[in-house]
Amino acid sequence: MREKKHGTHVIGPDGSVLTRANLPPANLKRWVARRKAEVIAAVKGGLLTMPQACARYSISTEEFL
């Protein structure tokens, strides 16, 4: 079985290019709509999976949704 490769970049909610390097920091304490939208765009675009996003940002699946 081959491992699914993730994309290297996606287009963010404001039209900018998002990469793993410029996602919101993992130690984020204050969430604003723009940052959450960036993380959701990254997951939808395959930059990271939902479980990876939840682990990285210490949020539950319910909080992600």
C-alpha positions in Angstrom: 0.0 0.0 0.0 1.4 3.4 -0.9 1.3 6.3 1.5 -0.8 9.2 0.3 1.4 12.3 -0.3 0.3 15.6 1.0 0.4 18.7 -1.2 3.2 21.3 -0.7 0.9 24.3 -0.8 -2.7 25.4 -1.0 -4.5 28.7 -1.6 -5.7 30.2 1.6 -9.0 31.9 2.3 -7.6 35.3 1.4 -6.0 34.0 -1.9 -2.5 33.8 -0.5 -0.4 30.7 -0.8 -0.2 28.5 2.4 2.5 26.1 3.1 3.3 24.1 6.2 5.9 26.7 7.1 3.5 29.6 7.2 0.6 28.0 8.9 -0.4 29.6 12.2 2.1 28.6 15.0 1.4 25.4 16.9 1.5 27.2 20.3 -1.3 29.5 19.3 -3.3 30.7 22.3 -5.9 33.0 20.6 -7.9 31.9 17.7 -9.4 34.3 15.3 -11.6 33.5 12.3 -8.7 34.1 9.8 -6.4 31.6 11.5 -9.0 28.9 11.8 -9.9 29.4 8.1 -6.3 29.0 7.2 -6.1 25.7 9.1 -9.3 24.4 7.5 -8.0 25.4 4.0 -4.8 23.5 4.8 -6.8 20.4 5.7 -9.1 20.6 2.7 -6.2 21.1 0.4 -4.3 18.1 1.8 -1.4 20.0 3.5 -2.2 18.1 6.7 -4.9 15.8 7.9 -7.6 16.7 10.4 -6.0 14.5 13.1 -2.6 16.2 12.4 -4.3 19.6 12.7 -6.0 18.7 15.9 -2.8 17.3 17.4 -0.7 20.3 16.3 -3.2 22.9 17.7 -4.3 20.8 20.7 -8.0 21.0 19.7 -10.7 18.3 19.6 -12.4 17.2 16.5 -15.5 19.1 17.6 -13.5 22.3 18.0 -12.1 21.8 14.5 -15.5 21.4 13.0 
